[in-house]
Amino acid sequence: MLYLGGLGRSGTTVLERVLGELPSTCSVGELVHLWQRGVLDDETCGCGKPFSRCPFWNEVGRRGFGGWDRALAARMEELRPRVDRTRFIPRLLAPRLLGRHRAALREYVTTFLQLYRAISETAGGAVVIDSSKHSSLAFCLRTEPAIDLRVVHVVRDSRGVAYSWTKEVRRPEATAEAALMTRYSPSRSAALWVGHNLFFGLLGLLGTSRRLLRYEDFVATPGPVLEELAEFAGLSLAPGALDFLDGSSVMLSPSHTVAGNPMRFRTGATTLRRDDAWRSELPRGRRWLVSVLTAPLLARYGYLRRSSR
Ligand SMILES: [Zn+2]
């Protein structure tokens, strides 16, 4: 399975949708939210149907768990805060340090394994693309040897990310409460950006298959990036496999994503373009603050070079 990791607003949803157009892949959105938003809250699937009426998810539920069970979803939501949190990452490095939560980790990860298998089988043996993004879930998953985990670590310029987190974005799939996506102050998103990126770097150092990808490089040259990622995912592309892509224009078909940026509902021709609104819209003081707080990693990822402009 291919796991798209990184801080939110780094372009993971658009990357996931485009990757999902490759043959033998199945993009399912942010699976970490499947239990609450899909099974319990019955939010809208990327195909436009409520989760409970989506044939794809019904089949996944049947294969994986003999049908979706609210008790199982509630159990997963109960387990998540016990093991799948950023602050537990140091302990996830050596699960024996989790003490009594070790059994909870096994149960949590085994259920994800069952879920990935059911999705892959339903999609005819496809590579599952999970854009859950959180570093903590990746650290949980790496403890299960039966999961062939390959992580695409997506980074985007911290100032673009910070600007995006200050904007008000509506969640069209939300029923009543939480109709707006979360917002963060620039200093908070800068701190999260550094933390998540360091953790994904660490994941690679620990031996998990990891590929670093700059969002800006993906939108600038999607074709070569897709070829490289397909190889990373173990897919061999037949001639014409990238026909859905024409320069920077992609043809998106509906997908069964359970959660993610509202962009997940978009279908048809879509142009990939770099979103540089932050250069004019993020006030100078805030831009400076984010630049200072994230400078070492910005330099490491090549964002401070003149050519990257
Ligand atoms: Zn669906």
Boltz pocket constraint, residues with backbone or C-beta under 6 A from the ligand:
constraints:
  - pocket:
      binder: B
      contacts: [[A, 45], [A, 46], [A, 47], [A, 48], [A, 49], [A, 54], [A, 55], [A, 56], [A, 57], [A, 255], [A, 256], [A, 257]]
      max_distance: 6.0
